[in-house]
Amino acid sequence: MKTRLFMNQAAPEGYQAMLGLEQYVVGTSIDKKLKELIKIRASQVNSCAFCIDMHTKEARKLGETEQRIYALSAWRETPFFTDAERAVLALTESITLLAETHVPDEVYDELENFFNEKQIAEIIMQIVTINAWNRIGVATRLMPQ
């Protein structure tokens, strides 16, 4: 496989708009490791090799364990994640698979046990942002470095 195009070169204005969204989510109050778990899990669901590669490396730099990174695709079957992380991972999968799930009330309601409204909004924006990046990466066949 080879990369089809580089979005930053082919559509620089659109790419800059995406970077603006990325800058917003970087500055949110959500824990950095949790942000990386969101990015990795959405990227796994979307089969975005570039983003999986990037965000597993970033997670390691932040001190995330190999065990949790490897188990992320099976998070429901492991004891390695907190209840709050599980709520976020469930939402991540539900938003990523939006056409199938429509984000059920029970998935959303579980978040309210751990996060306030602003934090939930920030989590949703993080999920939306990585899904947009995944769609760019997969559509252009962006290759891991």
N, C-alpha and C positions, 0 to 999 in steps of 0.2 A: 504494500500500500504506500501511496505517497500523498502528501498534503495537496488538496485541490487548490486552495488559495489561502492567503493570509489576510484575514479580515482587516487588520490595522493598515494594510496597504491598499486593499481593494475598496474599502468603505471607511476611510479614516474618521469621518464625522460620526458614523454609527458606533465605531469602536470607542471613540472618545466618550460618547454617551454611556456606553457600558462601563467604562472606567469610572465615570461619575457615580454610577450606581454602586460599583465596587467600593469606591471611597466612602460612600455612606455606610455600607455594612461593616467596613473595617473599623469605623468609629463608634459602633454601637456598644452597648453595655454587656452584650453577651460574652461569656467566657471564650477566650481564644481557642482553647482545645475543643470546646463544644462546637464552635464554628467549623473547625476542621472535620469533626465527626459528621456534621451535616453535609459538608462538601464531599467527603469521601462516600458517604452512603448514597446521596443523590447520584453521584458520578458512577457508582457501581450499578445502580438501578438503570441508569441511562447508557451504560457501557461506554463511557467516555474515558478512554485509556489515558489521554493527555492529562485530564483533571485528576484521575485516580493517582497517577504517578506524582503529579505536583503536590497534591494535598496529603498524601501519605508521607512525603518527605517533610512538608511543613509541620505536620502533626508530630513527627519524630523530633524535630527541632524544638518544639514546644514541650517536649517531655512525655508525649503520649507513648504508651507501651506497645511493643510489638504484639503482645498477646491480644490487646483490645483492637488494634488495627486489623489483625488477621481474623478476629472473630466478628468484626462489624457486620459482615454479610449475614451472619447467623445470630444477631444480637438477642433475639427472642429466646434462643436456646442456651444462653450463657448467663452466668452470674456476674459478669464483669462490668455491667453498666448500672448506674443508679436509676431509681425510679424517675427522676427528673430527666435524665438522659434518654430513658426509654420513651417517655412521653414525646420528647423532641424527635427521636428517631421515627416513631410512629407517624408523627405529623409530616416529617420529611418524606417518608415513603408515600403517604397519602396525597400530598401536594404533587409530588413527582409523578404519581400515577393518577392524576386528577380525573381523567376521563373514565377511569374504572371505579374510583372510590368516592368522588364528590366530597371528600373530607367529612366523614361522619361526625355527628355531634359528640359521640363518646371520645373520639380522638382529640377533638378540640377541647372538650371539657376537662380532660385529664391534665392538660397544660395549666389550667387555672389552679390546680393544686400546688403548683411550683413557681409560677411566673405571674407577674402583674400584666395588665393590658399593654403597657408600653413594651415590655420585654417580649410578649407574644407577637406584637407587631414587628419587632426587630427580628425575631426568629423567622417569621413568615417572609420578611424581606430577604433574609439570608438564603432561605430555601428557593425563593423566586430567582434570586440573582445567580445562584449556582446552576439552577436549571437552564437559565438563559445561556450561561457560559457553556454548559454541556451541549446544548443544541448547536451552538456555533462550532464547538470542537468536533462533534460527530459529523455535522453537515459538511465541514471543510476537511475532514479526516486529518485533523491536527495530530501530529505524531509526538509521543513522549520524547524527551531529550535524554 
